[in-house]
Amino acid sequence: MNGTRPERRSDMAMAFLRVFMGLIFLTTWASNLSKGLYSDGFAPFIQEWADGTSITFYGDFLKSVVIPNADLFRYFQVVTEFLIMGVFLIVGFLTPVSALVAGGFSLNLLLASYSTGEWPGTYLIMLAVLAAVGVTRAGRTLGVDTILARRSPHRKLPLY
């Protein structure tokens, strides 16, 4: 058996997980767009999360920071969810950064949904997968990060 085959299978599995997570974010983005959550429905949607979470400091943050600045946060979310967490993960561009941003977003969802009846395992699984995708630099397999790594293989920051 060739010594590189198991490593290649692992790299392909991580690339699959990277693309899979990107597709999850893109389909969520499309669903939220069709529901109007990136327009007038954003603040009421966030208010439901703020009222439902049992993590008091986080509910207070949503009520005092996010909701009063709903226009800014919804614009940030529509762009970030589509481009960085969706497209960038699918094409494997700046994968560690994209996975970190997506992980932060998943942590946000975990905090907001805590004790609302949603199963927290969904967000914990997302966090674990995104951590693995970022740490393994999964964009270097079937991704744009492969090209970036060839051009500058010894980056001080793990951007790709």
LUMPA-831823 format. One line per 3 residues: number of its first residue (from 1); for each residue z, x, y of N, C-alpha, C. Coordinates in nm, 2 decimals, decimal comma, always signed. Layout:
LUMPA-831823
NUM) Z/X/Y/Z/X/Y/Z/X/Y ~ ... $
//
This chain:
LUMPA-831823
1) +0,00/+0,08/-0,12/+0,00/+0,00/+0,00/+0,00/+0,09/+0,12 ~ -0,08/+0,06/+0,22/-0,09/+0,13/+0,34/+0,04/+0,12/+0,42 ~ +0,09/+0,23/+0,48/+0,22/+0,23/+0,55/+0,21/+0,15/+0,68 $
4) +0,10/+0,13/+0,74/+0,09/+0,06/+0,86/+0,07/-0,09/+0,85 ~ +0,04/-0,14/+0,73/+0,02/-0,28/+0,71/+0,14/-0,37/+0,75 ~ +0,26/-0,34/+0,70/+0,37/-0,43/+0,74/+0,40/-0,43/+0,89 $
7) +0,38/-0,31/+0,96/+0,39/-0,30/+1,10/+0,29/-0,39/+1,17 ~ +0,16/-0,38/+1,12/+0,06/-0,46/+1,18/+0,08/-0,61/+1,16 ~ +0,13/-0,65/+1,05/+0,17/-0,79/+1,02/+0,28/-0,83/+1,12 $
10) +0,38/-0,75/+1,14/+0,48/-0,78/+1,24/+0,43/-0,79/+1,38 ~ +0,34/-0,70/+1,42/+0,28/-0,71/+1,55/+0,20/-0,84/+1,57 ~ +0,13/-0,88/+1,46/+0,05/-1,00/+1,47/+0,14/-1,12/+1,48 $
13) +0,25/-1,12/+1,40/+0,35/-1,23/+1,41/+0,40/-1,24/+1,55 ~ +0,44/-1,13/+1,61/+0,49/-1,14/+1,75/+0,39/-1,19/+1,85 ~ +0,26/-1,15/+1,83/+0,15/-1,19/+1,91/+0,14/-1,35/+1,90 $
16) +0,15/-1,39/+1,77/+0,14/-1,54/+1,75/+0,25/-1,61/+1,82 ~ +0,38/-1,56/+1,81/+0,49/-1,62/+1,88/+0,47/-1,62/+2,03 ~ +0,41/-1,51/+2,08/+0,39/-1,50/+2,23/+0,29/-1,61/+2,27 $
19) +0,18/-1,63/+2,20/+0,08/-1,73/+2,23/+0,14/-1,87/+2,21 ~ +0,22/-1,89/+2,10/+0,28/-2,01/+2,08/+0,37/-2,06/+2,19 ~ +0,45/-1,96/+2,24/+0,54/-2,00/+2,35/+0,46/-2,03/+2,48 $
22) +0,36/-1,95/+2,50/+0,27/-1,98/+2,62/+0,21/-2,12/+2,61 ~ +0,17/-2,16/+2,49/+0,11/-2,30/+2,47/+0,22/-2,40/+2,49 ~ +0,34/-2,38/+2,45/+0,45/-2,47/+2,47/+0,47/-2,49/+2,62 $
25) +0,47/-2,39/+2,70/+0,49/-2,40/+2,84/+0,37/-2,47/+2,91 ~ +0,25/-2,44/+2,86/+0,13/-2,51/+2,92/+0,13/-2,65/+2,89 ~ +0,16/-2,69/+2,76/+0,16/-2,83/+2,73/+0,27/-2,91/+2,81 $
28) +0,39/-2,84/+2,82/+0,50/-2,90/+2,90/+0,45/-2,92/+3,05 ~ +0,39/-2,81/+3,10/+0,34/-2,82/+3,24/+0,24/-2,94/+3,25 ~ +0,15/-2,95/+3,16/+0,05/-3,06/+3,17/+0,12/-3,20/+3,16 $
31) +0,22/-3,21/+3,07/+0,29/-3,33/+3,06/+0,37/-3,37/+3,19 ~ +0,44/-3,27/+3,24/+0,51/-3,29/+3,37/+0,42/-3,32/+3,48 ~ +0,30/-3,26/+3,48/+0,20/-3,29/+3,59/+0,16/-3,44/+3,58 $
34) +0,13/-3,48/+3,46/+0,08/-3,62/+3,44/+0,19/-3,72/+3,47 ~ +0,32/-3,68/+3,45/+0,43/-3,77/+3,48/+0,47/-3,78/+3,63 ~ +0,41/-3,69/+3,71/+0,44/-3,68/+3,85/+0,57/-3,60/+3,88 $
37) +0,61/-3,52/+3,78/+0,74/-3,45/+3,80/+0,72/-3,33/+3,90 ~ +0,60/-3,30/+3,93/+0,58/-3,19/+4,03/+0,55/-3,25/+4,17 ~ +0,57/-3,38/+4,19/+0,55/-3,44/+4,32/+0,68/-3,52/+4,35 $
40) +0,67/-3,64/+4,38/+0,78/-3,72/+4,42/+0,89/-3,74/+4,31 ~ +0,85/-3,72/+4,19/+0,94/-3,74/+4,07/+1,03/-3,62/+4,05 ~ +1,01/-3,51/+4,12/+1,09/-3,39/+4,09/+1,24/-3,41/+4,13 $
43) +1,27/-3,45/+4,25/+1,41/-3,46/+4,29/+1,49/-3,56/+4,20 ~ +1,43/-3,68/+4,17/+1,51/-3,77/+4,09/+1,53/-3,71/+3,94 ~ +1,43/-3,64/+3,90/+1,44/-3,58/+3,76/+1,55/-3,47/+3,76 $
46) +1,56/-3,39/+3,87/+1,66/-3,29/+3,88/+1,80/-3,35/+3,89 ~ +1,80/-3,46/+3,97/+1,93/-3,54/+3,99/+1,98/-3,59/+3,85 ~ +1,89/-3,63/+3,76/+1,94/-3,67/+3,63/+2,01/-3,56/+3,56 $
49) +1,95/-3,44/+3,56/+2,00/-3,32/+3,50/+2,14/-3,29/+3,56 ~ +2,14/-3,29/+3,70/+2,26/-3,26/+3,77/+2,38/-3,35/+3,73 ~ +2,35/-3,48/+3,72/+2,45/-3,58/+3,69/+2,49/-3,57/+3,54 $
52) +2,40/-3,52/+3,45/+2,42/-3,53/+3,31/+2,49/-3,40/+3,25 ~ +2,48/-3,29/+3,32/+2,53/-3,17/+3,26/+2,68/-3,17/+3,27 ~ +2,75/-3,11/+3,17/+2,90/-3,10/+3,18/+2,94/-2,96/+3,23 $
55) +2,84/-2,88/+3,27/+2,87/-2,75/+3,33/+2,87/-2,77/+3,48 ~ +2,99/-2,79/+3,53/+3,01/-2,84/+3,67/+2,95/-2,75/+3,77 ~ +2,97/-2,61/+3,76/+2,91/-2,53/+3,86/+2,76/-2,54/+3,86 $
58) +2,70/-2,56/+3,75/+2,55/-2,57/+3,74/+2,50/-2,71/+3,80 ~ +2,57/-2,81/+3,77/+2,54/-2,94/+3,83/+2,55/-2,94/+3,98 ~ +2,66/-2,87/+4,03/+2,68/-2,85/+4,18/+2,57/-2,77/+4,24 $
61) +2,52/-2,67/+4,17/+2,41/-2,58/+4,21/+2,28/-2,67/+4,23 ~ +2,26/-2,75/+4,13/+2,14/-2,84/+4,13/+2,15/-2,93/+4,25 ~ +2,26/-2,99/+4,27/+2,28/-3,09/+4,38/+2,28/-3,02/+4,52 $
64) +2,34/-2,91/+4,53/+2,35/-2,85/+4,67/+2,24/-2,75/+4,70 ~ +2,17/-2,70/+4,60/+2,06/-2,60/+4,64/+1,92/-2,65/+4,60 ~ +1,91/-2,69/+4,47/+1,77/-2,73/+4,42/+1,73/-2,86/+4,48 $
67) +1,80/-2,97/+4,48/+1,76/-3,10/+4,53/+1,73/-3,10/+4,68 ~ +1,81/-3,04/+4,76/+1,78/-3,03/+4,90/+1,65/-2,95/+4,93 ~ +1,62/-2,86/+4,85/+1,50/-2,78/+4,86/+1,40/-2,81/+4,76 $
70) +1,39/-2,94/+4,72/+1,30/-2,98/+4,61/+1,16/-2,94/+4,63 ~ +1,10/-2,95/+4,75/+0,96/-2,91/+4,77/+0,94/-2,76/+4,73 ~ +1,03/-2,67/+4,77/+1,01/-2,53/+4,74/+1,03/-2,51/+4,59 $
73) +1,13/-2,57/+4,53/+1,15/-2,55/+4,39/+1,04/-2,61/+4,30 ~ +0,99/-2,73/+4,34/+0,88/-2,79/+4,25/+0,75/-2,71/+4,27 ~ +0,73/-2,65/+4,38/+0,61/-2,57/+4,40/+0,63/-2,44/+4,31 $
76) +0,74/-2,38/+4,32/+0,77/-2,26/+4,24/+0,76/-2,29/+4,09 ~ +0,81/-2,41/+4,05/+0,81/-2,44/+3,91/+0,66/-2,47/+3,86 ~ +0,58/-2,54/+3,94/+0,45/-2,57/+3,90/+0,36/-2,45/+3,88 $
79) +0,38/-2,35/+3,97/+0,30/-2,23/+3,96/+0,36/-2,14/+3,85 ~ +0,49/-2,12/+3,85/+0,55/-2,03/+3,75/+0,53/-2,08/+3,61 ~ +0,55/-2,21/+3,59/+0,54/-2,27/+3,45/+0,39/-2,26/+3,40 $
82) +0,30/-2,28/+3,49/+0,16/-2,27/+3,45/+0,11/-2,12/+3,43 ~ +0,13/-2,04/+3,54/+0,07/-1,91/+3,54/+0,15/-1,81/+3,46 ~ +0,28/-1,79/+3,50/+0,36/-1,68/+3,44/+0,40/-1,71/+3,29 $
85) +0,46/-1,83/+3,28/+0,51/-1,87/+3,15/+0,41/-1,92/+3,05 ~ +0,30/-1,97/+3,11/+0,19/-2,03/+3,02/+0,08/-1,93/+3,00 ~ +0,00/-1,91/+3,10/-0,12/-1,83/+3,09/-0,09/-1,68/+3,06 $
88) +0,01/-1,62/+3,13/+0,04/-1,48/+3,11/+0,09/-1,46/+2,97 ~ +0,17/-1,55/+2,91/+0,21/-1,53/+2,77/+0,09/-1,55/+2,68 ~ +0,01/-1,64/+2,70/-0,11/-1,66/+2,61/-0,20/-1,54/+2,61 $
91) -0,23/-1,48/+2,72/-0,32/-1,37/+2,73/-0,25/-1,24/+2,71 ~ -0,12/-1,24/+2,71/-0,05/-1,11/+2,69/-0,05/-1,02/+2,81 ~ -0,03/-1,08/+2,93/-0,03/-1,00/+3,05/+0,11/-0,99/+3,11 $
94) +0,16/-0,86/+3,13/+0,29/-0,84/+3,18/+0,40/-0,91/+3,09 ~ +0,38/-0,90/+2,96/+0,46/-0,98/+2,86/+0,61/-0,97/+2,88 ~ +0,66/-0,85/+2,89/+0,81/-0,84/+2,91/+0,86/-0,92/+3,03 $
97) +0,79/-0,91/+3,14/+0,82/-0,98/+3,26/+0,81/-1,13/+3,24 ~ +0,70/-1,17/+3,18/+0,67/-1,31/+3,16/+0,78/-1,37/+3,06 ~ +0,81/-1,29/+2,96/+0,91/-1,34/+2,87/+1,05/-1,35/+2,94 $
100) +1,08/-1,26/+3,02/+1,21/-1,26/+3,10/+1,21/-1,38/+3,19 ~ +1,10/-1,41/+3,26/+1,10/-1,53/+3,35/+1,11/-1,66/+3,26 ~ +1,04/-1,66/+3,16/+1,04/-1,78/+3,07/+1,18/-1,80/+3,00 $
103) +1,25/-1,68/+2,97/+1,38/-1,69/+2,92/+1,48/-1,74/+3,02 ~ +1,46/-1,70/+3,15/+1,55/-1,75/+3,25/+1,53/-1,90/+3,27 ~ +1,41/-1,94/+3,26/+1,38/-2,09/+3,27/+1,44/-2,16/+3,16 $
106) +1,43/-2,11/+3,03/+1,49/-2,17/+2,92/+1,65/-2,18/+2,93 ~ +1,71/-2,07/+2,98/+1,85/-2,07/+3,01/+1,89/-2,18/+3,11 ~ +1,80/-2,20/+3,21/+1,82/-2,30/+3,31/+1,82/-2,44/+3,24 $
109) +1,73/-2,46/+3,15/+1,72/-2,59/+3,07/+1,85/-2,61/+2,98 ~ +1,89/-2,50/+2,92/+2,01/-2,50/+2,84/+2,13/-2,55/+2,92 ~ +2,15/-2,49/+3,04/+2,26/-2,52/+3,12/+2,25/-2,66/+3,18 $
112) +2,13/-2,70/+3,22/+2,12/-2,84/+3,27/+2,13/-2,95/+3,17 ~ +2,10/-2,92/+3,05/+2,10/-3,02/+2,94/+2,23/-3,02/+2,86 ~ +2,32/-2,93/+2,89/+2,44/-2,92/+2,81/+2,52/-3,05/+2,82 $
115) +2,56/-3,10/+2,70/+2,64/-3,22/+2,69/+2,56/-3,35/+2,73 ~ +2,43/-3,34/+2,73/+2,35/-3,46/+2,77/+2,31/-3,54/+2,65 ~ +2,33/-3,48/+2,53/+2,28/-3,54/+2,41/+2,16/-3,47/+2,35 $
118) +2,10/-3,38/+2,43/+1,99/-3,30/+2,38/+2,05/-3,19/+2,29 ~ +1,97/-3,16/+2,19/+2,02/-3,05/+2,10/+2,00/-2,92/+2,17 ~ +2,11/-2,84/+2,19/+2,09/-2,71/+2,26/+2,02/-2,61/+2,18 $
121) +2,01/-2,63/+2,05/+1,94/-2,53/+1,97/+1,79/-2,51/+2,01 ~ +1,73/-2,61/+2,06/+1,59/-2,59/+2,11/+1,58/-2,48/+2,21 ~ +1,67/-2,48/+2,31/+1,67/-2,38/+2,41/+1,72/-2,24/+2,36 $
124) +1,81/-2,25/+2,27/+1,86/-2,12/+2,21/+1,75/-2,05/+2,13 ~ +1,67/-2,13/+2,06/+1,56/-2,08/+1,98/+1,46/-2,02/+2,07 ~ +1,43/-2,09/+2,18/+1,33/-2,05/+2,28/+1,38/-1,91/+2,34 $
127) +1,51/-1,90/+2,37/+1,56/-1,78/+2,43/+1,55/-1,66/+2,33 ~ +1,57/-1,69/+2,20/+1,56/-1,59/+2,10/+1,42/-1,54/+2,08 ~ +1,33/-1,63/+2,07/+1,19/-1,60/+2,05/+1,14/-1,52/+2,18 $
130) +1,17/-1,57/+2,30/+1,12/-1,50/+2,42/+1,18/-1,36/+2,43 ~ +1,31/-1,34/+2,39/+1,37/-1,21/+2,39/+1,29/-1,12/+2,29 ~ +1,26/-1,17/+2,17/+1,19/-1,09/+2,08/+1,05/-1,05/+2,13 $
133) +0,98/-1,15/+2,19/+0,85/-1,13/+2,24/+0,85/-1,02/+2,35 ~ +0,95/-1,03/+2,44/+0,96/-0,93/+2,55/+1,00/-0,80/+2,50 ~ +1,10/-0,79/+2,42/+1,15/-0,66/+2,37/+1,04/-0,58/+2,29 $
136) +0,97/-0,65/+2,21/+0,87/-0,59/+2,12/+0,73/-0,57/+2,20 ~ +0,73/-0,61/+2,32/+0,61/-0,59/+2,40/+0,49/-0,65/+2,33 ~ +0,50/-0,78/+2,30/+0,40/-0,85/+2,21/+0,27/-0,86/+2,28 $
139) +0,25/-0,83/+2,40/+0,12/-0,84/+2,47/+0,04/-0,72/+2,44 ~ +0,09/-0,62/+2,37/+0,02/-0,50/+2,33/-0,06/-0,52/+2,20 ~ -0,05/-0,64/+2,14/-0,13/-0,68/+2,03/-0,21/-0,80/+2,07 $
142) -0,34/-0,79/+2,07/-0,43/-0,90/+2,11/-0,40/-0,95/+2,25 ~ -0,36/-0,86/+2,34/-0,33/-0,90/+2,48/-0,38/-0,80/+2,58 ~ -0,38/-0,85/+2,71/-0,42/-0,76/+2,82/-0,33/-0,64/+2,83 $
145) -0,21/-0,65/+2,79/-0,12/-0,54/+2,80/-0,17/-0,42/+2,72 ~ -0,25/-0,44/+2,62/-0,31/-0,33/+2,55/-0,39/-0,24/+2,64 ~ -0,47/-0,30/+2,73/-0,55/-0,23/+2,83/-0,46/-0,15/+2,92 $
148) -0,36/-0,22/+2,97/-0,27/-0,16/+3,07/-0,19/-0,04/+3,01 ~ -0,16/-0,05/+2,88/-0,08/+0,05/+2,81/-0,17/+0,18/+2,79 ~ -0,30/+0,15/+2,77/-0,39/+0,26/+2,75/-0,41/+0,34/+2,88 $
151) -0,42/+0,27/+2,99/-0,43/+0,33/+3,12/-0,31/+0,41/+3,16 ~ -0,20/+0,36/+3,14/-0,07/+0,42/+3,18/+0,03/+0,40/+3,07 ~ +0,03/+0,48/+2,97/+0,12/+0,46/+2,85/+0,26/+0,49/+2,87 $
154) +0,30/+0,56/+2,97/+0,44/+0,61/+2,99/+0,51/+0,55/+3,12 ~ +0,50/+0,42/+3,13/+0,56/+0,35/+3,25/+0,71/+0,36/+3,24 ~ +0,78/+0,38/+3,35/+0,92/+0,39/+3,36/+0,99/+0,25/+3,34 $
157) +0,92/+0,15/+3,39/+0,97/+0,01/+3,37/+0,88/-0,06/+3,27 ~ +0,94/-0,13/+3,18/+0,87/-0,20/+3,07/+0,80/-0,32/+3,12 ~ +0,69/-0,31/+3,21/+0,62/-0,42/+3,26/+0,52/-0,48/+3,16 $
160) +0,47/-0,40/+3,07/+0,37/-0,44/+2,98/+0,39/-0,37/+2,85 $
//
